Amino acid sequence: MRQIRASYTAETITVYQAYTAEIARPALTAGRFVAPFKRGRMTWIKPSFLWMMYRCGWATKPGQEHVLAVEITRSGFEWALAHACLSHYVPDRHADRGEWSRHLKASPVRVQWDPERSLRLGALPYRSLQVGLSRQAVDRYVDEWLVSLTDITPLVHEIHGLVVADRTDEALGMLPAEHPYPLPSDVATTIAATV
């Protein structure tokens, strides 16, 4: 199963990113991504809190010590998905590898489905989405879609501390509430979502 589960409202969706202090602190002060954030690099956003925890090691991996909850517009998020290419070749989605490769190079957005993660970061038997933004998609993300930035690093550390202490019920109760995201059918087809 490939399904987007996220925290969202009628107008916005929350995605997660992890950065160094050198990038996170100026962004939090400005309320938007500013230098030394680099627009020229692909930036990956993740709607799944626990997948972000897997990626950043509960904010302990070098260069990922600050976790940001990034609230963006749903219209922007859906624009990104509508303009995306799968990050790997899927025979029933493209005529051949050449067509997929051309589409990948032309697209400003990549999507990939990775195993969702449990509270202890073990792989679960269904998939979670990562979205890679480049070129005009990064500009839109920074200049148009971004609604708010929140440093959730203290929350991350608190939940992780509960997991380490084997207080899993308390940890589960502190996780952001995530629900299946209602994708337009054409967008679901584009990103190979199954539900």
N, C-alpha and C positions, 0 to 999 in steps of 0.2 A: 504494500500500500504506500502510495506517495500522496501525502496530504499536508497542506500548510495548516499548522496550529499556531495561533498567535494571540496576543493581547491586542484588542482593537476596539474602537468606538465606531459610531456611525460615519465619522469623517477621517479618523486616523488609525494607523497601525504602529505598534512599537516593534522596533528591530534593535539588535544589539551589536556593539562593536567593542573591541578591547584595544587599548593603546598604551604607549608610554606616557609618563607624566608630562613630558615635553610637548606632546600633541594634545592630550586630554585637558590639561589645565587652561591653556589659552582658549580652547574651544568652549569650555564651560564658562569662562569669563566673558567671552564674546557672545555666547548663546548660539554659536554657529561654528562650522569648521573654518579655521584660519591657519595661516602658516604657523608652524612648519608642516601642517597637513598638506599633502601633495595631491593636487587634482590630476596630475599626469599618471598616477599609479592606479591600478584597479583596486577598488575598495569593496570589501565583502561585508554584506549585511546579513544578519541571521534572525529570523522571527522566533526561533526556539531558544528560550532561556537556557535550558539544559545542554543544548548543542553548543551554545556559546561557552558554557562552563567547561565542557569537554575540550573545546578548542583552546581556551585560555588557562586551563588547569585551576579553575576557581581563582583567577586573577593572580596566579603565582608564576606563570611562565614569563621569561624575560621579554620585554617589549609589549606585554599584555597585562600589565599590573593594574590598569584602570579600566573598569567596565562601564560603558555608557549605554543607557537606554535612550534610544533615538526615536522620538515620535515624528512620523512623517505622514503626509496625506495619503489616504487610500488611493486617490486618483493617480498620484505619482508612483506609488508601489505597483499599481496595475499597469501603468504605462511601461514601467521597467519590464514587467513580466511579458507584456504583449510584444516587446521589442527584443526578447531574449532568444538565445540559442542554447541548447543543451551543451554542456561542457564535454560530452563524450558522444561518439557516434552511435546511433541507434538505427539499425537497418530499416525498421518499419516507419521511421520518421523522415528519412532522407533517401533519395534515389541511390546514392553511393557516397563513399567517403569524400570524394572531391566536392560534391554539392554541400555536404556538411561542413567541410573545411572552409569553403568560400563563405558560407553563411556565418560561421564562427568568426571569421576575420572581419566581416562587415558589421556584425552586431555590436552595439555598445553595451550589451548586457549578456552575462553568462549565468546559467543556472545549473546547479548540480544537486542531486538527491543523495544524502548520506544517511547512514543508520541513525535514527533518533537515539537519545541517551536516557538512561535511568538516573535516579538521584545519585547513585554511586558511579555514574558515567559509563556503565556497561552498555553495549550495543543492544538495541531493541529490534524486534522483527518488522519494523516499518520505517519509512524514510521521512527525513526532514529536509527542508529546503535551505540552500544557501544561494545568495544572489550577488554576483560580481558586477560592479558598476564601473564603466570606463567611459572616456571621452565625454560626449554630451550628457550621458546619464549621470556622471559625477557632478557636472555643473548644475543639472536640474536638481539633483539630490541636495546639494549645498545651498543653492540660490532660491529654489522654488518649493521643494517638498518638505523641508525641515520645519517642524513646528516647535519642538523643544528638545533639549539635551539635559539628561539627568545623570549624575554620577551615582551609580548603584553599587560601587565597590564595597562600602560598609555592609550593605545587605548581603552581597556575595560572600564576604568573610563570615558573617553571622550564620548564614545557612550552612556554609562549609563546616564551621565549627560544630554545628549540631549534627551534621553527617558523621564527622570524625568521632563525636561523642556517642554515636549510635542512638541519637534521639531523632529517628527518622520521621516519626509522626509530626513532631514540631517543625522539622525542616520542610516537610511536604506542605504544611500549612502556611509557610512563608513564601512559597513559590508564586510567581505571577500567574494569575488565572489565564490559561490559554485555551482557546476554543477553535474548532475547525473554521477556517476562513472561507467565506462564500465567494469563490472565483466565478467570474463570467465564463461561460462554457468555451468560448473561443480561446480565452487565455489559458484555461485548464488544458486544452488540447495542445497549445503552443509549448507549454512546459512539461507535458506528459504527466500531469497530475492524474491520479486514478479515482479520486473522490472529490 
